[in-house]
Amino acid sequence: MSDTPITPRVLALANQKGGVGKTTTAINLGTALAAIGENVLVVDLDPQGNASTGLGIDRKSRRRSTYDVLTREVAMRDAILETAVPRLHIVPSTMDLSGFELEIAQERDRAYRLRDALTTLNTAESSTQYSYVLVDCPPSLNLVTVNAMAAAHSILVPLQCEFFALEGLSQLLKTVEQVRTSLNPGLTIHGIVLTMYDARNNLSGQVVADVRSFMGEKVYQTMIPRNVRVSEAPSYGKPVLLYDLKCVGSQAYLRLASEIIQRERTLRAA
């Protein structure tokens, strides 16, 4: 237990496009951060609950979920489950979350439910002090994603190396700017992680060049390659680092975790 609770760094993984690697990155970045000694909480805000499934949490175990937290039925601490990864915990999601937006559309504090829930996460009585909270957002810019952005210190954007990548990024950046203006003045883009990179594909190389030209140093040096082992791991309810530590995908996520921690140190020193 700690007498002086720390404030966790809250990173929201967001992109309104589906299939870009948000959940895969949340699971494996969380695992990599835990592997190098951080206490990490994944908050699954996608009604499909793929982050929960990918970390081995079966549906029957999800008696309390992010829906219950956002509707204030339970405290965040009471919805946390352990995973097979030491120091990595999760607040799971269920399909109930798909009705959340309609239920609280008229509430004045509707955008701040997650932020409020996170304020009581680390207390002096807490046995685990989380240093990172990774929020896995749904593939849309809805009220649930706005909750994540309103609660986050920074946005981490997984971006697939494909033709329309920059088009989707522009839309996301506009939303981030709107949230910064109206709800969360301190919100920043932590970085953009290029996913599903294929060195044999000329288009991948062109997308990398375009995104680096457009976003500069905001793009992480680490790129996540296309890798069969990364794709297979969720069906076994495991992060790829547990499924096959030596594969190129696992090694990429370990490098990304190191790069993120280095970027955090630079931010704190600034």
C-alpha positions in Angstrom: 0.0 0.0 0.0 1.1 3.6 -0.6 0.6 6.7 1.5 0.9 8.9 -1.5 -1.2 7.7 -4.4 0.2 8.3 -7.8 -1.8 9.8 -10.7 -1.9 7.3 -13.5 -1.1 8.4 -17.0 -4.3 7.8 -19.1 -3.8 7.0 -22.7 -6.8 6.6 -25.0 -6.3 4.4 -28.1 -8.6 5.9 -30.6 -9.4 5.8 -34.3 -12.9 5.8 -35.8 -11.8 3.3 -38.4 -12.2 -0.4 -37.5 -9.5 -3.0 -38.1 -6.5 -0.7 -37.6 -5.1 -2.5 -34.6 -6.5 -0.5 -31.7 -7.5 -3.5 -29.5 -4.4 -5.5 -30.5 -2.2 -2.5 -29.5 -4.1 -2.0 -26.2 -3.6 -5.7 -25.2 0.0 -6.0 -26.3 1.2 -2.5 -25.3 -0.4 -3.1 -21.9 1.4 -6.5 -21.7 4.8 -5.0 -22.7 4.5 -2.1 -20.2 3.7 -4.7 -17.5 6.6 -6.8 -18.6 9.0 -3.9 -17.9 7.6 -3.2 -14.5 4.6 -0.9 -14.8 1.2 -1.6 -13.2 -1.3 -1.2 -16.1 -5.1 -1.1 -16.3 -6.8 -1.7 -19.6 -10.3 -0.1 -19.7 -12.3 -1.9 -22.4 -14.8 0.7 -23.8 -15.8 -1.3 -27.0 -19.2 -3.0 -26.6 -17.7 -6.0 -28.6 -15.4 -6.6 -25.7 -12.5 -7.8 -27.8 -9.8 -6.5 -25.5 -11.5 -8.5 -22.7 -11.6 -11.7 -24.8 -8.0 -11.2 -26.0 -6.8 -11.1 -22.4 -8.6 -14.3 -21.6 -11.7 -12.9 -19.8 -14.7 -15.1 -20.7 -18.2 -13.7 -20.9 -19.3 -15.4 -17.6 -16.6 -13.6 -15.6 -17.8 -10.1 -16.7 -20.3 -9.6 -13.9 -19.2 -6.0 -13.6 -18.2 -4.0 -16.6 -17.3 -0.6 -18.0 -21.1 -0.1 -18.5 -21.7 -0.4 -14.8 -18.8 2.0 -14.1 -20.1 4.6 -16.6 -23.6 4.4 -15.3 -22.2 4.7 -11.7 -23.6 1.3 -10.6 -20.2 0.3 -9.3 -16.8 2.0 -8.6 -14.0 1.4 -11.0 -12.0 -0.6 -8.5 -14.9 -3.0 -8.0 -15.0 -3.9 -11.7 -11.3 -4.7 -12.1 -10.2 -8.2 -13.0 -6.8 -9.8 -13.0 -5.4 -11.2 -16.3 -2.8 -14.0 -16.9 -0.2 -11.3 -17.2 1.3 -10.1 -13.9 0.7 -6.4 -13.2 -1.8 -6.2 -16.0 -5.5 -5.8 -15.0 -8.7 -5.0 -17.0 -12.1 -3.5 -16.6 -14.0 -5.7 -19.1 -16.8 -4.7 -21.5 -20.2 -6.2 -22.4 -22.8 -5.5 -25.0 -24.7 -3.4 -22.4 -22.3 -0.6 -23.3 -23.9 -0.2 -26.7 -27.0 1.4 -25.0 -25.0 3.8 -22.8 -25.2 6.8 -25.1 -29.0 6.7 -25.3 -29.4 6.2 -21.6 -27.5 9.2 -20.5 -27.9 11.5 -23.5 -29.7 14.1 -21.4 -27.3 14.1 -18.5 -25.2 17.2 -18.1 -22.1 15.3 -17.0 -22.4 12.7 -19.7 -18.9 13.3 -21.2 -17.2 13.1 -17.9 -18.3 9.7 -16.5 -15.0 8.0 -17.2 -12.9 10.9 -15.9 -14.9 10.9 -12.7 -14.6 7.2 -12.3 -10.8 7.3 -12.7 -10.3 9.9 -9.9 -10.8 7.2 -7.3 -8.7 4.6 -9.0 -5.4 5.1 -7.0 -6.0 5.8 -3.3 -3.8 5.5 -0.3 -5.6 2.2 0.6 -5.2 0.7 -2.9 -3.0 -2.4 -3.0 -2.1 -1.7 -6.6 -1.0 1.7 -7.8 -1.6 1.9 -11.5 1.0 3.9 -13.5 -0.8 3.6 -16.8 -4.4 3.3 -17.9 -5.0 2.3 -21.5 -8.5 2.9 -22.8 -9.5 0.8 -25.8 -12.1 2.9 -27.7 -14.8 1.7 -30.0 -14.3 2.2 -33.8 -16.5 5.4 -33.9 -16.4 8.9 -32.6 -19.4 8.5 -30.3 -20.1 9.5 -26.7 -18.1 6.6 -25.3 -15.0 7.7 -27.3 -15.6 11.3 -26.1 -15.7 10.0 -22.5 -12.3 8.4 -23.2 -10.9 11.6 -24.7 -12.3 13.8 -21.9 -10.6 11.5 -19.3 -7.2 11.0 -21.1 -4.0 12.9 -20.8 -3.1 11.8 -24.4 -4.4 10.0 -27.4 -2.5 7.1 -29.0 -3.6 6.6 -32.6 -3.0 3.2 -34.2 -2.9 3.8 -38.0 -3.0 1.0 -40.5 -0.5 1.3 -43.4 -3.2 1.5 -46.1 -4.5 3.9 -48.7 -7.1 6.0 -46.8 -5.0 6.2 -43.6 -4.4 10.0 -43.7 -8.0 10.7 -44.5 -9.2 9.0 -41.4 -6.5 10.7 -39.4 -7.6 14.2 -40.3 -11.1 13.5 -39.1 -9.8 12.1 -35.8 -7.6 15.1 -35.3 -10.6 17.4 -35.7 -12.4 15.5 -33.0 -9.4 15.7 -30.7 -9.3 19.5 -31.3 -13.0 19.8 -30.5 -12.6 17.8 -27.2 -9.6 19.9 -26.3 -11.5 23.1 -26.8 -14.7 22.1 -25.1 -13.9 19.4 -22.5 -10.3 18.7 -21.9 -7.8 21.6 -22.5 -4.8 19.4 -21.6 -5.4 16.7 -24.2 -2.5 16.0 -26.5 -1.7 13.5 -29.2 0.9 11.2 -27.5 1.8 9.6 -30.8 0.8 7.7 -33.9 1.7 4.0 -34.2 1.8 2.6 -37.7 0.3 -0.9 -37.7 0.2 -3.8 -40.2 3.4 -2.6 -41.9 4.5 -4.8 -44.8 8.0 -4.0 -46.0 7.4 -5.9 -49.3 4.4 -3.6 -50.1 5.3 -0.3 -51.9 2.0 1.2 -50.6 3.0 0.6 -47.0 6.3 2.5 -47.6 4.4 5.4 -49.2 1.9 5.6 -46.3 4.7 5.7 -43.8 6.4 8.5 -45.7 3.2 10.5 -46.0 2.2 10.1 -42.3 5.7 11.0 -41.2 5.7 14.1 -43.4 2.2 15.1 -42.1 2.7 14.4 -38.4 6.5 14.7 -38.0 7.8 13.6 -34.6 4.4 12.6 -33.4 4.8 9.3 -35.3 6.6 6.7 -33.2 9.8 5.2 -34.7 8.5 1.7 -33.9 6.2 0.2 -36.5 4.1 -2.9 -35.9 4.6 -5.4 -38.8 2.0 -7.6 -40.3 2.6 -10.9 -38.4 0.6 -14.1 -38.3 1.4 -14.7 -34.6 -0.1 -11.3 -33.7 -3.3 -12.3 -35.5 -3.5 -15.8 -34.0 -2.9 -14.8 -30.3 -6.4 -13.4 -29.5 -8.1 -16.7 -30.4 -6.1 -18.3 -27.6 -7.1 -15.5 -25.2 -3.5 -14.4 -24.9 -1.4 -11.3 -25.8 1.1 -12.1 -28.5 3.9 -11.6 -25.9 2.6 -14.7 -24.0 1.7 -16.6 -27.2 5.1 -16.2 -28.9 7.6 -13.8 -27.2 10.2 -14.1 -29.9 8.1 -13.3 -32.9 8.6 -10.0 -34.7 5.2 -8.6 -33.5 6.1 -9.2 -29.8 9.5 -7.6 -30.2 7.9 -4.6 -31.9 5.4 -4.1 -29.0 8.3 -4.2 -26.5 10.1 -1.5 -28.5 6.9 0.6 -28.6 6.5 0.3 -24.8 10.1 1.5 -24.3 9.6 4.3 -26.7 6.4 5.4 -25.0 8.1 5.4 -21.6 11.0 7.4 -23.0 8.5 9.9 -24.5 6.8 10.1 -21.1 10.1 10.9 -19.3 10.7 13.7 -21.9 7.3 15.1 -21.3 7.8 15.1 -17.5 11.2 16.8 -17.8 9.8 19.5 -20.0 
